[in-house]
Amino acid sequence: MVREFKLINEKGQEYSLMDIENHCLLTEPEGLGYSYETQYEQIGSTFITNLIKTEQKQISGQLNFKSYDNYRNLINFIESSENLRFVYKVPYSDGKREYFKDIQIQEITKTEKQTNGIISETIKIDCLSLWYEENTVIYSVEPVSNEIRWDFRWDSRFSDYTSRGINYVNNGHIEAPIYAEIKGPLVNPKLELYINGELYQTVKINIEIEEYEKLVYDSRENQFEISKINSDGTKTSLFSLDYINFENDNVIRIPKNKSCAINLAADNEVLNAQLTIYPRYKAV
């Protein structure tokens, strides 16, 4: 099995880094691991750690193009994208798993260096996040096209449909943020985090979400939001005293290595919901 690389933008468009015929081939990749910045204080002959933090990584390598057209297409793909992610598919013994990093392209050279007709250029990529997975589960009372199913369990305790939940253990290296969408109609929707069977955290939004509207909750660090998507596609922020209690902790992140459950609930039936969990890894 071979590892795979590609770029993907905010529109879901992809540019392969494994196809030299139609795109390009990334070789000699470096910077896929991780490192720490560490400082120590000496006490006698012993050194005590007083600072340790993950360093920002940079991925580099050689991009090999069969034609100038493919080089230009990559530059156009980057410049037409607002947000880019580097995708790394790793071949483990039990099958391939796909990981993502939010990135910014720092440099792609143009040296005219060619060997056997192949154009080879250096790429440098600044990493804006750790590696993470996208684990998505969808619940709907009606069939959904291209439905994604994961090996989570909908908690059968909530047979009255006023709550939807999954059991989850975060095997990542740090806390995992979540992204949730719940379609209306909803009355006073809320998100609940249980740890080891005990209610740990509740985010309650005091609002009615009408049919054809939906609630969006995102606890990722650089994208945090609590919003309503209106029927015309416009967005209304719900992050205000009119809708939530600011004395509560409104940022749900799943702790690592604990038995957790996340419930999406409301005063009425929860009929359509989608939940994505982003376990994050310092190295994969």
Backbone as CSV, one residue per row, in Angstrom:
resi,resn,N_x,N_y,N_z,CA_x,CA_y,CA_z,C_x,C_y,C_z
1,MET,0.836,-1.198,0.000,0.000,0.000,0.000,0.874,1.252,0.000
2,VAL,0.391,2.300,-0.659,1.152,3.536,-0.830,0.410,4.679,-0.160
3,ARG,1.167,5.559,0.516,0.531,6.736,1.091,0.120,7.686,-0.025
4,GLU,-0.863,8.539,0.226,-1.396,9.436,-0.790,-1.457,10.858,-0.244
5,PHE,-1.232,11.837,-1.147,-1.305,13.242,-0.787,-2.189,13.977,-1.789
6,LYS,-2.887,14.995,-1.308,-3.632,15.882,-2.197,-3.950,17.172,-1.465
7,LEU,-4.379,18.178,-2.210,-4.876,19.431,-1.659,-6.376,19.488,-1.881
8,ILE,-7.084,20.095,-0.944,-8.523,20.280,-1.088,-8.876,21.674,-0.590
9,ASN,-9.808,22.350,-1.276,-10.159,23.704,-0.865,-11.542,23.739,-0.230
10,GLU,-11.979,24.961,0.107,-13.235,25.129,0.836,-14.455,24.739,0.015
11,LYS,-14.305,24.641,-1.298,-15.414,24.234,-2.171,-15.446,22.729,-2.389
12,GLY,-14.499,22.008,-1.778,-14.427,20.561,-1.961,-13.673,20.143,-3.204
13,GLN,-13.100,21.106,-3.928,-12.315,20.786,-5.116,-10.957,20.235,-4.705
14,GLU,-10.438,19.289,-5.477,-9.203,18.598,-5.116,-8.146,18.784,-6.194
15,TYR,-6.890,18.777,-5.753,-5.754,18.742,-6.672,-4.819,17.638,-6.186
16,SER,-4.677,16.611,-6.987,-3.887,15.448,-6.597,-2.395,15.771,-6.600
17,LEU,-1.698,15.270,-5.596,-0.242,15.348,-5.554,0.375,13.978,-5.815
18,MET,-0.422,13.103,-6.475,0.006,11.731,-6.756,-0.182,11.363,-8.227
19,ASP,-0.517,12.329,-9.074,-0.870,12.050,-10.469,-0.016,12.937,-11.380
20,ILE,1.129,12.437,-11.800,2.038,13.258,-12.591,1.514,13.503,-14.001
21,GLU,0.615,12.649,-14.480,0.077,12.825,-15.827,-0.853,14.034,-15.904
22,ASN,-1.750,14.158,-14.934,-2.777,15.191,-15.002,-2.600,16.304,-13.972
23,HIS,-1.800,16.074,-12.937,-1.601,17.082,-11.892,-0.112,17.179,-11.581
24,CYS,0.339,16.587,-10.482,1.765,16.551,-10.179,2.033,15.431,-9.186
25,LEU,3.322,15.156,-8.946,3.717,14.098,-8.029,4.614,14.704,-6.953
26,LEU,4.202,14.569,-5.685,5.000,15.044,-4.564,5.974,13.958,-4.142
27,THR,7.264,14.289,-4.132,8.287,13.356,-3.684,9.134,14.012,-2.593
28,GLU,9.872,13.190,-1.864,10.770,13.631,-0.788,10.065,14.524,0.240
29,PRO,8.844,14.156,0.685,8.158,15.005,1.666,8.872,14.998,3.010
30,GLU,8.930,16.160,3.645,9.503,16.305,4.979,8.560,17.139,5.833
31,GLY,8.688,16.981,7.152,7.878,17.783,8.066,6.528,17.170,8.405
32,LEU,6.354,15.878,8.166,5.083,15.224,8.459,4.965,14.822,9.925
33,GLY,6.066,14.851,10.662,6.058,14.480,12.072,5.762,15.678,12.966
34,TYR,6.338,15.684,14.155,6.100,16.799,15.069,7.319,17.042,15.933
35,SER,7.364,18.222,16.541,8.472,18.572,17.432,7.949,19.532,18.493
36,TYR,8.680,19.615,19.598,8.326,20.493,20.706,9.369,21.594,20.872
37,GLU,8.895,22.753,21.325,9.785,23.779,21.848,9.789,23.614,23.368
38,THR,10.959,23.360,23.929,11.042,23.030,25.350,12.087,23.905,26.032
39,GLN,11.744,24.385,27.215,12.692,25.134,28.041,12.776,24.472,29.415
40,TYR,13.978,24.531,30.022,14.205,23.868,31.290,14.794,24.851,32.307
41,GLU,14.552,24.566,33.560,15.165,25.304,34.658,16.030,24.329,35.456
42,GLN,17.270,24.734,35.710,18.177,23.850,36.423,18.072,24.085,37.926
43,ILE,17.849,23.007,38.649,17.841,23.031,40.107,18.889,22.032,40.568
44,GLY,20.027,22.544,40.982,21.148,21.668,41.303,21.622,20.956,40.059
45,SER,21.622,19.646,40.092,22.022,18.861,38.921,20.826,18.297,38.166
46,THR,19.624,18.804,38.511,18.391,18.327,37.872,17.805,19.430,36.997
47,PHE,17.240,19.041,35.859,16.607,19.995,34.944,15.101,19.765,34.949
48,ILE,14.344,20.830,35.286,12.886,20.766,35.381,12.283,21.479,34.184
49,THR,11.342,20.826,33.530,10.667,21.449,32.388,9.759,22.568,32.871
50,ASN,9.957,23.777,32.340,9.055,24.881,32.689,8.287,25.416,31.490
51,LEU,8.581,24.906,30.291,7.816,25.272,29.104,7.920,24.149,28.094
52,ILE,6.774,23.714,27.607,6.760,22.749,26.507,5.542,23.035,25.649
53,LYS,5.749,23.294,24.373,4.639,23.539,23.462,4.977,22.995,22.084
54,THR,3.946,22.617,21.367,4.132,22.066,20.029,4.573,23.162,19.074
55,GLU,5.618,22.899,18.319,6.106,23.879,17.356,5.257,23.839,16.081
56,GLN,5.121,24.985,15.435,4.455,25.026,14.143,5.322,24.305,13.118
57,LYS,4.715,23.399,12.377,5.452,22.608,11.416,5.369,23.218,10.024
58,GLN,6.355,22.847,9.209,6.354,23.202,7.795,6.609,21.939,6.981
59,ILE,5.707,21.656,6.048,5.862,20.519,5.148,6.572,20.998,3.894
60,SER,7.548,20.236,3.441,8.265,20.585,2.218,8.466,19.333,1.375
61,GLY,8.830,19.547,0.130,9.073,18.431,-0.765,9.285,18.911,-2.183
62,GLN,9.380,17.952,-3.103,9.559,18.267,-4.517,8.262,17.983,-5.274
63,LEU,7.813,18.972,-6.038,6.674,18.790,-6.931,7.196,18.509,-8.331
64,ASN,6.736,17.420,-8.917,7.210,17.002,-10.241,6.061,17.093,-11.237
65,PHE,6.269,17.875,-12.284,5.245,18.141,-13.299,5.720,17.592,-14.643
66,LYS,4.765,17.058,-15.395,5.097,16.562,-16.723,4.987,17.663,-17.774
67,SER,4.282,18.746,-17.424,4.118,19.846,-18.373,3.989,21.163,-17.627
68,TYR,4.255,22.264,-18.316,4.058,23.587,-17.746,2.584,23.845,-17.466
69,ASP,1.707,23.236,-18.246,0.264,23.423,-18.042,-0.136,22.964,-16.639
70,ASN,0.400,21.817,-16.196,0.051,21.307,-14.870,0.585,22.215,-13.768
71,TYR,1.769,22.783,-13.975,2.312,23.750,-13.012,1.370,24.952,-12.895
72,ARG,0.969,25.494,-14.039,0.064,26.654,-14.039,-1.271,26.294,-13.408
73,ASN,-1.777,25.089,-13.658,-3.056,24.683,-13.083,-2.999,24.625,-11.553
74,LEU,-1.850,24.166,-11.008,-1.710,24.139,-9.556,-1.715,25.555,-8.983
75,ILE,-0.960,26.464,-9.598,-0.936,27.855,-9.123,-2.333,28.456,-9.185
76,ASN,-3.052,28.208,-10.251,-4.416,28.740,-10.382,-5.344,28.143,-9.334
77,PHE,-5.159,26.850,-9.043,-5.974,26.194,-8.016,-5.735,26.851,-6.656
78,ILE,-4.485,27.105,-6.312,-4.155,27.732,-5.035,-4.717,29.141,-4.958
79,GLU,-4.533,29.923,-6.020,-4.941,31.330,-6.001,-6.453,31.505,-6.058
80,SER,-7.176,30.496,-6.520,-8.639,30.583,-6.574,-9.288,30.032,-5.307
81,SER,-8.471,29.587,-4.348,-8.984,28.989,-3.116,-8.795,29.954,-1.955
82,GLU,-9.811,30.051,-1.106,-9.713,30.881,0.092,-9.079,30.114,1.243
83,ASN,-9.366,28.820,1.339,-8.818,27.987,2.408,-8.353,26.667,1.813
84,LEU,-7.173,26.237,2.235,-6.614,24.995,1.716,-6.351,24.022,2.850
85,ARG,-6.514,22.734,2.535,-6.152,21.671,3.458,-5.241,20.683,2.740
86,PHE,-4.252,20.205,3.473,-3.359,19.167,2.986,-3.908,17.834,3.474
87,VAL,-4.137,16.906,2.568,-4.746,15.614,2.895,-3.688,14.525,2.784
88,TYR,-3.606,13.714,3.828,-2.590,12.654,3.933,-3.313,11.353,4.237
89,LYS,-3.325,10.436,3.289,-3.958,9.136,3.481,-2.870,8.126,3.820
90,VAL,-2.967,7.572,5.041,-1.900,6.727,5.582,-2.304,5.255,5.490
91,PRO,-1.457,4.388,4.925,-1.781,2.958,4.822,-1.348,2.184,6.062
92,TYR,-2.246,2.049,7.030,-1.966,1.220,8.202,-2.223,-0.251,7.873
93,SER,-1.839,-1.115,8.781,-2.014,-2.549,8.544,-3.484,-2.944,8.477
94,ASP,-4.363,-2.148,9.137,-5.789,-2.467,9.122,-6.576,-1.617,8.128
95,GLY,-5.892,-0.957,7.205,-6.563,-0.162,6.193,-6.128,1.291,6.221
96,LYS,-6.495,2.033,5.186,-6.089,3.424,5.061,-6.986,4.340,5.887
97,ARG,-6.371,5.388,6.451,-7.113,6.421,7.166,-6.660,7.780,6.650
98,GLU,-7.611,8.708,6.564,-7.365,10.010,5.949,-7.272,11.095,7.018
99,TYR,-6.211,11.900,6.943,-5.980,12.980,7.892,-5.842,14.301,7.137
100,PHE,-6.159,15.400,7.851,-6.148,16.726,7.247,-5.285,17.675,8.072
101,LYS,-4.725,18.676,7.408,-4.094,19.820,8.056,-4.561,21.082,7.351
102,ASP,-4.918,22.109,8.111,-5.168,23.426,7.540,-3.812,24.038,7.216
103,ILE,-3.687,24.604,6.018,-2.360,25.034,5.567,-2.400,26.391,4.873
104,GLN,-1.218,26.951,4.709,-0.980,28.119,3.868,0.263,27.817,3.032
105,ILE,0.163,27.984,1.712,1.325,27.762,0.854,2.290,28.931,1.024
106,GLN,3.520,28.620,1.428,4.522,29.673,1.575,5.307,29.895,0.289
107,GLU,5.639,28.817,-0.401,6.499,28.976,-1.579,6.359,27.794,-2.520
108,ILE,6.313,28.096,-3.819,6.521,27.100,-4.875,7.514,27.737,-5.843
109,THR,8.666,27.115,-5.998,9.713,27.726,-6.814,9.415,27.561,-8.303
110,LYS,10.151,28.301,-9.097,10.127,28.143,-10.566,11.563,28.296,-11.049
111,THR,12.276,27.162,-11.087,13.710,27.185,-11.362,14.062,26.696,-12.757
112,GLU,13.085,26.166,-13.481,13.319,25.557,-14.790,14.212,24.316,-14.703
113,LYS,14.300,23.724,-13.521,15.087,22.510,-13.357,14.324,21.321,-13.940
114,GLN,14.914,20.656,-14.910,14.249,19.538,-15.563,15.189,18.338,-15.645
115,THR,14.616,17.161,-15.426,15.341,15.905,-15.586,14.455,14.951,-16.375
116,ASN,14.960,14.512,-17.521,14.189,13.599,-18.383,12.820,14.175,-18.734
117,GLY,12.769,15.490,-18.928,11.522,16.129,-19.327,10.567,16.419,-18.194
118,ILE,10.933,16.085,-16.945,10.073,16.335,-15.779,10.510,17.640,-15.110
119,ILE,9.564,18.526,-14.879,9.822,19.793,-14.205,9.726,19.559,-12.705
120,SER,10.783,19.839,-11.960,10.809,19.596,-10.517,10.996,20.912,-9.782
121,GLU,10.076,21.206,-8.855,10.122,22.446,-8.088,9.883,22.154,-6.616
122,THR,10.397,23.039,-5.767,10.264,22.884,-4.322,8.977,23.552,-3.839
123,ILE,8.289,22.895,-2.916,7.117,23.490,-2.267,7.376,23.565,-0.770
124,LYS,6.934,24.676,-0.146,6.984,24.842,1.307,5.595,25.216,1.784
125,ILE,5.101,24.478,2.776,3.735,24.625,3.251,3.760,24.919,4.747
126,ASP,3.179,26.036,5.164,3.045,26.354,6.583,1.805,25.660,7.139
127,CYS,1.950,24.925,8.241,0.835,24.203,8.848,0.132,25.105,9.863
128,LEU,-1.186,25.213,9.754,-1.976,26.064,10.638,-2.728,25.265,11.694
129,SER,-2.595,23.953,11.664,-3.315,23.104,12.622,-2.535,21.815,12.822
130,LEU,-2.979,21.032,13.805,-2.503,19.661,13.918,-3.178,18.812,12.841
131,TRP,-2.753,17.557,12.720,-3.507,16.608,11.898,-4.863,16.354,12.551
132,TYR,-5.887,16.175,11.765,-7.192,15.831,12.323,-7.975,14.961,11.349
133,GLU,-8.904,14.202,11.915,-9.850,13.424,11.122,-11.196,14.128,11.100
134,GLU,-12.043,13.744,10.174,-13.434,14.195,10.134,-14.326,12.973,10.293
135,ASN,-14.883,12.790,11.465,-15.782,11.665,11.743,-17.203,12.200,11.797
136,THR,-18.001,11.868,10.802,-19.334,12.433,10.657,-20.408,11.365,10.773
137,VAL,-21.459,11.690,11.508,-22.627,10.823,11.586,-23.855,11.664,11.271
138,ILE,-24.779,11.089,10.502,-25.998,11.790,10.090,-27.203,11.012,10.593
139,TYR,-28.160,11.718,11.199,-29.433,11.099,11.529,-30.528,11.801,10.750
140,SER,-31.404,11.036,10.130,-32.547,11.601,9.420,-33.674,10.591,9.451
141,VAL,-34.910,11.093,9.534,-36.055,10.202,9.469,-36.370,9.845,8.026
142,GLU,-35.699,10.513,7.090,-35.893,10.238,5.680,-34.542,9.893,5.058
143,PRO,-34.530,9.154,3.933,-33.258,8.829,3.286,-32.515,10.094,2.873
144,VAL,-31.168,10.048,2.988,-30.321,11.162,2.603,-29.367,10.679,1.527
145,SER,-29.289,11.422,0.400,-28.375,11.027,-0.654,-26.941,11.180,-0.183
146,ASN,-26.079,10.239,-0.579,-24.667,10.246,-0.196,-24.496,10.280,1.320
147,GLU,-25.365,9.586,2.029,-25.298,9.596,3.491,-24.001,8.954,3.972
148,ILE,-23.360,9.597,4.936,-22.139,9.086,5.525,-22.484,8.359,6.808
149,ARG,-22.041,7.140,6.941,-22.292,6.384,8.169,-20.953,6.048,8.814
150,TRP,-20.909,6.126,10.125,-19.679,5.863,10.874,-19.983,4.821,11.928
151,ASP,-18.958,4.305,12.570,-19.177,3.244,13.538,-19.494,3.819,14.924
152,PHE,-20.369,4.825,14.962,-20.908,5.343,16.204,-22.256,4.679,16.457
153,ARG,-22.758,4.810,17.669,-24.056,4.250,18.011,-24.993,5.372,18.437
154,TRP,-26.142,5.473,17.757,-27.178,6.374,18.260,-27.710,5.770,19.561
155,ASP,-27.785,6.588,20.577,-28.166,6.100,21.901,-29.659,5.778,21.917
156,SER,-29.987,4.500,22.049,-31.381,4.053,21.955,-32.233,4.493,23.137
157,ARG,-31.595,5.075,24.167,-32.398,5.529,25.314,-33.374,6.631,24.917
158,PHE,-33.049,7.365,23.871,-33.836,8.546,23.543,-34.876,8.209,22.473
159,SER,-35.751,7.283,22.792,-36.750,6.827,21.835,-37.871,7.836,21.625
160,ASP,-37.925,8.914,22.455,-38.979,9.915,22.258,-38.595,10.946,21.212
161,TYR,-37.382,10.835,20.634,-36.896,11.690,19.559,-36.679,13.144,19.965
162,THR,-36.733,13.479,21.264,-36.402,14.842,21.673,-34.901,15.001,21.855
163,SER,-34.136,13.944,21.623,-32.680,14.023,21.735,-32.049,12.974,20.839
164,ARG,-30.907,13.333,20.238,-30.100,12.401,19.451,-28.706,12.413,20.033
165,GLY,-28.096,11.265,20.180,-26.784,11.248,20.804,-25.901,10.148,20.278
166,ILE,-24.589,10.313,20.466,-23.636,9.280,20.116,-22.693,9.064,21.289
167,ASN,-22.184,7.846,21.396,-21.136,7.524,22.349,-19.806,7.580,21.611
168,TYR,-18.797,8.149,22.250,-17.546,8.383,21.532,-16.383,8.407,22.506
169,VAL,-15.260,7.817,22.107,-14.011,7.917,22.854,-13.000,8.619,21.954
170,ASN,-12.481,9.743,22.417,-11.517,10.523,21.661,-10.126,9.936,21.863
171,ASN,-9.613,9.266,20.832,-8.277,8.680,20.898,-7.206,9.601,20.341
172,GLY,-7.566,10.859,20.110,-6.581,11.829,19.646,-5.633,12.239,20.753
173,HIS,-4.758,13.195,20.445,-3.720,13.619,21.382,-4.130,14.829,22.213
174,ILE,-5.190,15.538,21.817,-5.717,16.657,22.590,-7.237,16.624,22.500
175,GLU,-7.905,17.579,23.144,-9.361,17.634,23.090,-9.845,17.799,21.643
176,ALA,-11.018,17.230,21.355,-11.550,17.239,19.994,-12.724,18.198,19.882
177,PRO,-12.654,19.181,18.967,-13.813,20.049,18.734,-14.888,19.321,17.938
178,ILE,-16.069,19.934,17.868,-17.190,19.333,17.145,-17.847,20.373,16.243
179,TYR,-18.593,19.864,15.269,-19.433,20.698,14.396,-20.792,20.014,14.310
180,ALA,-21.856,20.764,14.581,-23.206,20.185,14.561,-24.134,21.033,13.719
181,GLU,-25.017,20.362,12.990,-26.122,21.001,12.276,-27.411,20.289,12.678
182,ILE,-28.406,21.057,13.112,-29.709,20.486,13.454,-30.765,21.263,12.681
183,LYS,-31.542,20.558,11.872,-32.543,21.221,11.054,-33.823,21.458,11.839
184,GLY,-34.472,22.589,11.530,-35.738,22.904,12.160,-36.880,22.066,11.596
185,PRO,-38.045,22.151,12.274,-38.343,23.046,13.391,-37.748,22.555,14.715
186,LEU,-37.263,23.531,15.518,-36.666,23.237,16.823,-37.138,24.273,17.833
187,VAL,-37.342,23.836,19.046,-37.689,24.743,20.139,-36.637,24.584,21.223
188,ASN,-35.907,25.660,21.488,-34.866,25.670,22.525,-33.880,24.510,22.361
189,PRO,-33.176,24.454,21.262,-32.201,23.372,21.066,-31.055,23.480,22.057
190,LYS,-30.419,22.342,22.305,-29.271,22.334,23.208,-28.337,21.189,22.855
191,LEU,-27.086,21.348,23.250,-26.068,20.323,23.089,-25.579,19.946,24.472
192,GLU,-25.445,18.650,24.719,-25.027,18.162,26.028,-23.838,17.234,25.876
193,LEU,-22.857,17.412,26.763,-21.700,16.526,26.811,-21.726,15.751,28.115
194,TYR,-21.763,14.418,28.003,-21.677,13.529,29.161,-20.286,12.906,29.193
195,ILE,-19.685,12.826,30.372,-18.400,12.163,30.557,-18.577,11.072,31.610
196,ASN,-18.272,9.844,31.217,-18.438,8.683,32.101,-19.847,8.613,32.689
197,GLY,-20.837,8.937,31.850,-22.232,8.822,32.251,-22.795,10.000,33.012
198,GLU,-21.972,10.998,33.338,-22.435,12.165,34.091,-22.499,13.380,33.184
199,LEU,-23.577,14.171,33.322,-23.714,15.393,32.540,-22.618,16.369,32.949
200,TYR,-21.789,16.760,31.985,-20.635,17.617,32.254,-20.841,19.040,31.758
201,GLN,-21.544,19.195,30.636,-21.634,20.516,30.013,-22.899,20.598,29.166
202,THR,-23.564,21.764,29.212,-24.761,22.001,28.402,-24.656,23.357,27.726
203,VAL,-24.906,23.394,26.439,-25.037,24.651,25.706,-26.485,24.729,25.232
204,LYS,-27.270,25.628,25.833,-28.680,25.765,25.491,-28.901,27.076,24.761
205,ILE,-29.619,27.010,23.642,-29.901,28.197,22.828,-31.389,28.475,22.900
206,ASN,-31.745,29.613,23.458,-33.151,29.959,23.657,-33.706,30.622,22.398
207,ILE,-34.184,29.792,21.499,-34.680,30.285,20.224,-35.555,29.218,19.593
208,GLU,-36.416,29.636,18.693,-37.182,28.711,17.858,-36.597,28.737,16.450
209,ILE,-36.209,27.580,15.967,-35.696,27.419,14.610,-36.839,26.876,13.764
210,GLU,-37.229,27.630,12.758,-38.379,27.247,11.935,-37.996,26.166,10.924
211,GLU,-39.025,25.569,10.326,-38.800,24.620,9.237,-38.038,25.324,8.112
212,TYR,-37.128,24.593,7.474,-36.247,25.089,6.422,-35.142,26.006,6.962
213,GLU,-35.052,26.136,8.267,-33.911,26.784,8.898,-33.098,25.717,9.636
214,LYS,-31.894,26.072,10.061,-31.113,25.105,10.833,-30.180,25.822,11.799
215,LEU,-29.843,25.118,12.865,-28.890,25.581,13.856,-27.512,25.035,13.505
216,VAL,-26.499,25.894,13.590,-25.117,25.497,13.351,-24.313,25.807,14.599
217,TYR,-23.561,24.810,15.076,-22.678,24.978,16.223,-21.311,24.452,15.841
218,ASP,-20.261,25.250,16.057,-18.907,24.880,15.656,-17.951,25.278,16.778
219,SER,-17.241,24.309,17.362,-16.336,24.621,18.467,-14.869,24.579,18.059
220,ARG,-14.582,24.575,16.758,-13.198,24.644,16.314,-12.617,26.020,16.649
221,GLU,-11.351,26.050,17.027,-10.745,27.248,17.587,-10.842,28.449,16.658
222,ASN,-10.577,28.256,15.386,-10.551,29.380,14.458,-11.871,29.572,13.729
223,GLN,-12.902,28.784,14.091,-14.184,28.880,13.393,-15.364,28.859,14.360
224,PHE,-15.135,29.186,15.635,-16.195,29.040,16.630,-17.411,29.879,16.248
225,GLU,-18.586,29.236,16.310,-19.823,29.968,16.044,-21.024,29.214,16.595
226,ILE,-22.054,29.986,16.937,-23.398,29.478,17.203,-24.302,30.342,16.348
227,SER,-24.904,29.762,15.321,-25.629,30.548,14.326,-26.906,29.857,13.878
228,LYS,-27.788,30.664,13.324,-28.971,30.149,12.637,-28.818,30.433,11.154
229,ILE,-28.991,29.389,10.339,-29.006,29.557,8.898,-30.461,29.743,8.484
230,ASN,-30.773,30.919,7.969,-32.149,31.245,7.593,-32.548,30.528,6.311
231,SER,-33.838,30.524,6.019,-34.343,29.801,4.849,-33.804,30.362,3.543
232,ASP,-33.382,31.640,3.531,-32.825,32.225,2.314,-31.310,32.072,2.226
233,GLY,-30.723,31.322,3.183,-29.289,31.071,3.154,-28.454,32.068,3.933
234,THR,-29.048,33.142,4.412,-28.314,34.107,5.216,-28.096,33.544,6.617
235,LYS,-27.167,34.153,7.345,-26.775,33.649,8.655,-27.026,34.699,9.733
236,THR,-27.569,34.239,10.868,-27.790,35.091,12.031,-26.990,34.544,13.202
237,SER,-26.096,35.357,13.766,-25.304,34.910,14.914,-26.190,34.822,16.147
238,LEU,-26.048,33.723,16.887,-26.784,33.527,18.128,-25.867,33.663,19.341
239,PHE,-24.659,34.131,19.110,-23.695,34.270,20.199,-23.907,35.622,20.880
240,SER,-24.995,35.720,21.622,-25.326,36.951,22.330,-26.185,36.610,23.534
241,LEU,-26.344,37.579,24.417,-27.128,37.380,25.636,-28.592,37.091,25.346
242,ASP,-29.053,37.442,24.149,-30.451,37.179,23.796,-30.735,35.690,23.660
243,TYR,-29.686,34.887,23.426,-29.901,33.480,23.096,-29.178,32.501,24.015
244,ILE,-28.022,32.865,24.552,-27.261,31.925,25.378,-26.856,32.577,26.694
245,ASN,-26.498,31.740,27.646,-26.052,32.188,28.957,-24.525,32.260,28.955
246,PHE,-23.973,33.458,29.046,-22.526,33.623,28.962,-21.815,33.171,30.237
247,GLU,-22.561,32.891,31.296,-21.929,32.354,32.501,-21.559,30.887,32.332
248,ASN,-22.155,30.241,31.336,-21.836,28.839,31.058,-20.616,28.733,30.153
249,ASP,-19.987,27.573,30.157,-18.935,27.274,29.193,-19.617,26.818,27.905
250,ASN,-19.582,27.658,26.881,-20.297,27.366,25.642,-19.426,26.705,24.573
251,VAL,-18.211,26.330,24.944,-17.297,25.704,23.995,-17.156,24.223,24.352
252,ILE,-17.801,23.359,23.581,-17.743,21.919,23.831,-16.565,21.318,23.074
253,ARG,-15.670,20.689,23.819,-14.591,19.910,23.215,-14.486,18.595,23.985
254,ILE,-14.316,17.504,23.266,-14.359,16.180,23.867,-12.995,15.838,24.452
255,PRO,-12.915,15.567,25.750,-11.621,15.217,26.357,-11.107,13.899,25.796
256,LYS,-9.796,13.707,25.883,-9.208,12.492,25.303,-9.294,11.324,26.287
257,ASN,-9.462,10.150,25.702,-9.392,8.879,26.432,-10.435,8.757,27.532
258,LYS,-11.617,9.323,27.325,-12.724,9.165,28.274,-13.966,8.707,27.523
259,SER,-14.824,7.992,28.210,-16.089,7.569,27.619,-17.051,8.747,27.623
260,CYS,-17.396,9.236,26.452,-18.213,10.444,26.330,-19.464,10.167,25.504
261,ALA,-20.454,10.999,25.713,-21.670,10.979,24.891,-22.030,12.417,24.582
262,ILE,-22.424,12.662,23.336,-22.873,13.988,22.912,-24.320,13.863,22.477
263,ASN,-25.186,14.678,23.075,-26.606,14.667,22.737,-26.986,15.979,22.056
264,LEU,-27.751,15.867,20.984,-28.350,17.009,20.313,-29.839,16.963,20.638
265,ALA,-30.332,17.952,21.373,-31.672,17.851,21.945,-32.451,19.137,21.722
266,ALA,-33.759,19.087,22.023,-34.647,20.250,21.945,-35.915,19.923,22.719
267,ASP,-36.765,20.928,22.905,-38.042,20.703,23.589,-39.027,19.937,22.716
268,ASN,-38.762,19.890,21.406,-39.603,19.117,20.490,-38.752,18.017,19.847
269,GLU,-39.275,17.344,18.839,-38.570,16.238,18.211,-37.367,16.719,17.402
270,VAL,-36.252,16.009,17.529,-35.068,16.255,16.705,-35.086,15.233,15.576
271,LEU,-35.424,15.682,14.378,-35.656,14.755,13.276,-34.492,14.663,12.305
272,ASN,-33.723,15.732,12.165,-32.606,15.740,11.220,-31.409,16.425,11.850
273,ALA,-30.314,15.698,11.981,-29.123,16.245,12.633,-27.878,15.632,12.020
274,GLN,-26.812,16.413,12.051,-25.508,15.955,11.591,-24.459,16.405,12.599
275,LEU,-23.570,15.507,12.973,-22.534,15.818,13.944,-21.192,15.336,13.410
276,THR,-20.193,16.239,13.406,-18.843,15.895,12.987,-17.901,16.118,14.159
277,ILE,-17.049,15.135,14.429,-16.049,15.218,15.494,-14.671,15.250,14.839
278,TYR,-13.799,16.118,15.357,-12.477,16.306,14.779,-11.387,15.888,15.774
279,PRO,-11.129,14.594,15.930,-10.004,14.195,16.773,-8.698,14.701,16.156
280,ARG,-7.815,15.244,16.981,-6.607,15.893,16.483,-5.355,15.175,16.986
281,TYR,-4.348,15.130,16.128,-3.154,14.338,16.392,-1.906,15.171,16.123
282,LYS,-0.916,15.026,17.013,0.350,15.726,16.808,1.187,15.065,15.721
283,ALA,1.030,13.771,15.556,1.686,13.041,14.464,0.837,11.822,14.152
284,VAL,0.863,11.396,12.897,0.080,10.244,12.475,0.968,9.243,11.731
